[in-house]
Amino acid sequence: MKTLIFLAMSLAITSLKAQQDSTENKWSFTESKKIIKITPFDILNKVPMIGADMEFTYTDEINLQVGMAIVPSYLQTSVGSEQGDFKRLSGYNLRGESRFYILKKPNRYLAAGFNFRHLVIKSNVPVGMESSTNTPQQQQDFAYFVNTPMRFHRFNSNINVKWGFQKPMGKNFVFDFYLGLALNRIGVQSFSKIPEGGVVTNDWSNMFTLKDNYKTSNIRPIIGFKIGYKL
């Protein structure tokens, strides 16, 4: 974890130095080279999204890439009428990174970036009532359940480092492959009211752990590709 943070900070400091140099050289966004990209796996993800990214030159060695996506409820297989399904799932995703292109191999790069996703989830949640033991997370400990309309905000943020290569395909297209590691942080909040004395268990959802003030973190691998078009 410390190595991942160190690599991300090192690349970020390099990018800041490049920004200072670029400011002195009067960098212009309108004159920079740009590539618009899509990520095919966005639509095939566990939480399907629709979005795009833009990469643009900043210095001779540094490029910046920013992107955003929306999470439409109508694309979610987890939305339905069965027990454990959501009534609605929507949100957005913001992402960005600094890319340091290796001069001896101009199509290879190292990158440090961030990713932030905010999901809004609505569902009827079984709230356990009259717990009979000190382990209220287990269903058998409740006398009965009350289905309660609730809304959850699920925040997923990470910092990441990547290695990748970006290969030209013909005159205008590019293929961008990358892999790396991400330090991931997940948090859940809900401001919905539940019956007095009730408890929301951790296992009511088939997809996520959804409970007010739930927090967790992990390190996970990253692998993917984007297809781009040079403007």
VOGU-3710 file (C-alpha; in Angstrom, 3 decimals, decimal comma):
1> mktliflams> 0,000/0,000/0,000  2,816/2,415/0,871  4,551/1,596/-2,431  1,370/2,338/-4,365  0,915/5,694/-2,628  4,606/6,553/-3,182  4,407/5,785/-6,909  1,208/7,815/-7,301  2,730/10,784/-5,455  5,965/10,585/-7,469
11> laitslkaqq> 4,123/10,684/-10,774  1,868/13,476/-9,503  4,911/15,570/-8,485  6,421/14,976/-11,925  3,183/16,182/-13,492  3,142/19,313/-11,320  6,694/20,107/-12,409  5,600/19,670/-16,004  2,669/22,016/-15,382  5,066/24,719/-14,176
21> dstenkwsft> 7,217/24,253/-17,270  4,127/24,282/-19,479  2,865/27,504/-17,894  6,190/29,170/-18,657  5,865/27,979/-22,272  2,275/29,283/-22,521  0,467/25,973/-22,961  -2,862/26,184/-24,809  -5,646/23,591/-24,591  -7,041/24,561/-28,006
31> eskkiikitp> -3,673/23,931/-29,644  -2,964/20,641/-27,855  -3,383/17,276/-29,576  -6,504/15,445/-28,401  -7,885/11,910/-28,455  -11,480/10,998/-27,598  -11,792/7,488/-26,098  -14,430/4,992/-25,117  -14,048/2,006/-22,783  -15,994/-1,014/-24,126
41> fdilnkvpmi> -15,969/-2,698/-20,706  -17,895/0,251/-19,195  -21,126/-1,077/-20,681  -20,262/-4,686/-19,700  -19,307/-3,824/-16,129  -21,022/-5,095/-12,990  -22,526/-1,598/-12,873  -22,871/-0,616/-16,567  -21,952/2,965/-17,463  -21,968/5,171/-20,560
51> gadmeftytd> -19,077/7,608/-20,829  -15,980/8,860/-22,607  -12,473/10,149/-21,903  -10,279/12,795/-23,494  -6,497/12,655/-23,555  -4,590/15,782/-24,502  -0,932/16,726/-24,700  0,492/18,906/-21,954  4,248/18,785/-22,489  6,554/16,676/-24,664
61> einlqvgmai> 6,491/13,933/-22,018  3,257/14,463/-20,084  -0,322/13,952/-21,262  -3,444/14,435/-19,170  -6,611/12,371/-19,447  -10,024/13,194/-17,977  -13,309/11,351/-18,284  -16,827/11,035/-16,996  -19,705/8,597/-17,268  -23,317/8,276/-16,221
71> vpsylqtsvg> -24,893/5,198/-14,632  -28,388/4,789/-16,149  -30,864/2,824/-14,078  -32,389/1,171/-17,162  -29,109/-0,667/-17,906  -28,809/-2,288/-14,464  -29,605/-5,999/-14,194  -29,824/-5,538/-10,421  -32,976/-3,413/-10,801  -36,140/-5,492/-10,662
81> seqgdfkrls> -39,059/-6,684/-8,605  -37,539/-9,766/-6,924  -36,468/-9,922/-3,275  -33,048/-8,273/-2,971  -33,409/-6,337/-6,240  -33,145/-2,550/-6,321  -35,992/-0,267/-7,320  -33,520/2,158/-8,864  -29,746/2,427/-9,290  -28,182/5,474/-10,927
91> gynlrgesrf> -25,154/7,717/-10,534  -22,041/9,088/-12,170  -18,308/8,444/-12,482  -15,415/10,950/-12,670  -11,843/9,955/-13,485  -8,534/11,477/-14,458  -4,849/10,733/-14,720  -1,437/12,132/-15,593  0,561/10,100/-18,122  4,332/10,100/-18,363
101> yilkkpnryl> 5,409/8,767/-21,766  8,747/6,963/-21,822  10,917/8,667/-24,416  12,878/5,565/-25,494  9,584/3,769/-26,124  7,183/6,580/-27,059  4,053/4,426/-27,036  4,635/3,225/-23,449  3,568/5,225/-20,419  3,321/5,288/-16,635
111> aagfnfrhlv> 0,238/6,941/-15,128  -1,069/8,099/-11,765  -4,774/8,782/-11,475  -7,984/8,862/-9,497  -11,462/7,444/-9,945  -14,647/8,502/-8,136  -18,081/6,884/-8,472  -21,267/7,919/-6,676  -24,255/5,565/-6,826  -27,760/6,375/-5,589
121> iksnvpvgme> -29,684/3,205/-4,773  -33,357/2,985/-3,879  -35,032/-0,159/-2,625  -37,507/-1,664/-0,174  -35,314/-3,001/2,619  -36,335/-5,678/5,134  -35,720/-4,075/8,548  -35,369/-6,574/11,392  -37,524/-5,957/14,475  -37,394/-7,211/18,063
131> sstntpqqqq> -33,946/-8,796/18,055  -33,749/-11,741/20,469  -29,936/-12,055/20,721  -26,781/-9,945/20,621  -26,090/-10,846/16,966  -28,757/-8,869/15,093  -27,092/-9,404/11,683  -28,542/-12,904/11,450  -32,140/-13,152/10,272  -33,158/-15,809/12,808
141> dfayfvntpm> -32,499/-13,335/15,617  -35,524/-11,167/14,660  -39,149/-11,723/15,474  -40,273/-10,219/12,130  -39,254/-7,867/9,309  -40,781/-4,670/7,965  -40,170/-3,700/4,320  -39,068/-0,060/4,439  -38,351/2,279/1,462  -34,727/3,427/1,749
151> rfhrfnsnin> -32,159/5,342/-0,279  -28,413/4,687/-0,062  -25,456/6,691/-1,333  -22,502/4,455/-2,208  -19,178/6,234/-2,730  -16,290/4,419/-4,387  -12,998/6,301/-4,749  -9,458/5,220/-5,527  -5,984/6,372/-6,438  -4,142/4,198/-8,910
161> vkwgfqkpmg> -0,920/3,637/-10,828  -0,784/2,062/-14,282  1,578/0,892/-16,953  0,291/0,877/-20,495  0,933/1,244/-24,177  -1,025/3,206/-26,750  -0,743/1,832/-30,256  -1,810/3,796/-33,360  -4,334/1,980/-35,563  -4,334/3,528/-38,997
171> knfvfdfylg> -4,350/7,287/-39,379  -6,782/8,397/-36,638  -7,534/5,478/-34,302  -5,559/4,282/-31,264  -5,690/1,201/-29,046  -4,866/1,947/-25,394  -4,089/-1,065/-23,158  -3,198/-0,703/-19,463  -2,758/-2,609/-16,213  -1,951/-1,572/-12,670
181> lalnrigvqs> -3,073/-1,376/-9,047  -5,653/0,749/-7,248  -6,072/1,648/-3,582  -9,833/1,471/-3,235  -12,089/3,091/-0,614  -15,832/2,380/-0,296  -18,349/4,144/1,923  -22,115/3,979/2,296  -24,489/6,558/3,751  -28,250/6,591/4,150
191> fskipeggvv> -30,470/9,336/5,534  -33,627/7,235/5,331  -35,727/6,725/8,437  -36,373/3,192/9,654  -38,893/1,937/12,250  -37,778/2,642/15,798  -35,732/-0,233/17,175  -35,225/-1,728/13,699  -31,921/-3,014/12,277  -30,800/-3,122/8,637
201> tndwsnmftl> -28,848/-6,363/8,143  -25,748/-6,657/5,941  -27,082/-9,439/3,728  -30,388/-8,089/2,346  -28,775/-7,055/-0,987  -27,569/-9,624/-3,519  -25,024/-7,176/-4,970  -23,575/-4,748/-2,416  -23,230/-4,394/1,320  -25,612/-1,503/1,962
211> kdnyktsnir> -25,758/-0,247/5,519  -25,495/3,276/6,880  -21,904/4,277/7,743  -20,462/1,109/6,198  -16,778/1,565/5,221  -14,113/-0,681/3,749  -10,920/-0,462/1,712  -8,819/-2,790/-0,411  -6,157/-3,007/-3,096  -7,280/-4,429/-6,407
221> piigfkigyk> -5,696/-5,011/-9,831  -6,635/-2,945/-12,874  -6,650/-4,202/-16,453  -8,473/-2,837/-19,446  -8,338/-1,058/-22,752  -9,790/1,947/-24,530  -10,353/2,724/-28,183  -9,646/6,281/-29,231  -10,037/8,668/-32,156  -7,599/11,514/-32,820
231> l> -9,283/14,883/-33,258
//
